[in-house]
Amino acid sequence: GEDRCPKRRAAGFSILEAVMVLLIVAVVIGALTPGVVRTISHARINRAANVVAAQFYLAQSMAGRQRRPVTLTVDASAKTITIADGVSPFTTLVVRQFGTGSEFKITAFSASRTSVYLLPNGMTNAADTVSVSDGTYTQRVCVSRAGQIRILR
């Protein structure tokens, strides 16, 4: 007798087919990773800029509620923003961290002025610009003498 049934092949993938699929998946992941890392980094810097702007708004509202000036101080070396009473006894009200130990992981943090007085009417004694950066992407938050707060994109 003649064998009428063809021989059945074993079901599944050969090792060569499995390696090729894994290689294609690895190439796709490798191509997408830099873009994802960049997007996450930019989002972190954008979030930090929003928090810096929120600190200015908080200082404005504290000055209005207390009916006395408050001081917003930017410490570039410690990467912090401190809001304190603007009149003696200079009580510290809020301290916000932006350094590598914080959720923002900011590597560069600077301001055009180290301290700004925010008055109860919302105005400031001087314009200020705070820059936050991770080395590749930078955002700036500006406050005008009239008290307008903007994030420059």
N, C-alpha and C positions, 0 to 999 in steps of 0.2 A: 503494500500500500503506500500510496502517495499521501503525504501530509498536506491536507487541505487547509488547515489553519496556519496562518502565518505566525511566526514566533512573536510573542508579545514582548515589548520593551518594558523595562522597569519604569514605573511612574516616578515623576519628580524631575529635578534639575540636575544637570551634570555639574561637576565642580567648576568647570570653565564658565558655564552660564551664571552660576552664583557669584563668582569672582567678578565677572563683567558687570552685573547689576550693582554689586557693592562699589565697584570703581566709579560707575556713573553717579551713584548717590553721593559718594565722597566728593566728586568734582562739583556737583551742584551745591552741596553744603559749603564747600570751600569758596565758591564764587559768591554766595550770599552772605557769608559771615562778616566781611568788612563793612558792608552796607548796614547790617543790623547793629553792629557795634557803634558805628558812627551815629545812627539814629538814636540809640540809647544815650550816647554821650551828649548829643544836642538837646535831647529832652531833659536831661539832668541840668544842663546849663540854663535852659529856658525856665525850668522850675525854680532854680536858684534866683534868676532875675525877677521872677514873679514874687518870690519871698522877700527880696530886697525892696521891691516896690511896696509890698504889704507892710514892711517895717516903717517906711516913710508915712504911709497912711495911718498906721498905729500911733506913731509919734504925733501926727497932726491931731488925731482924735484924743489922745491923752492930754495934749496941751489945751485943747478946747474944753475937755471935761474938768481939768484942774484949774482952768482960768489962769494959767501961768506957763511960761515957756518950758519946753523940754529940749534936751540936747541929744542929738543922734550922732554917735561917734563911730567911725569906721577904723578898725585896727587892721591894717593890711598884713602885718606880720603874723598875728594870731588868727586872721581871717574871721573876725567877729564884727557884729554890729551891736552897739550898746545904746539903749535909750535910758536916759537919766533925767532927774529933775534939773531944770535949767537954772534954778535959784538955790542958794545954799539951804539945806545941807547936801545937795547933789546926791540924792538917793538913787541907786541903780534900780530901774524898773524892769527892764528886759535885757537879756543878752542872747543873741542868736549866733550859732556857730555855722561856718560855711567851709571849713577846711577839709582835708583829706579824711579826717576821722568822722565827719558828718555824713549825712545821706547824700550830700551834693558832690563831694569829692573834688572841690574846687582847687586847682593848683595855682591860679593867679587871681588875686583879689586886690583891687586898688580903688582909690577915690581921689577926686581932684582936690577935695578938702577933707581934713580928718574929722572936723566937727561942724555941725550945722545946728543952729538954734531954730526950733519951730515954735512960732508964736501962737497964742490962742486963736487968732483970727485966720490961721492956716498958712500965713506967709512964713518965709524963712529969712534969715539974715544974709544969706548968700546962696547962689546957685551951686549945685553939686552934681557930679556924675560919678556913679559907682560902676566899675567894670568887673564882671565875673567871667572866668575863662578856664578851660581845661588844657590850654596850650594850643589847641587847633581851632577852637570855636569860641567866640567872645560875644557877650551881650552887655549892653550898657543901660543903666537906669539913671534918668536925669530928673532932678527936681529944680524948678525955677524959683526965683525969688518970690513969685506970686503964689507958690505952693503947688503948681501943676506938676504932676508926676507922670513920666512917660518912660516906656521901655522902647529903646531904639533898636529896631530890627534891621 
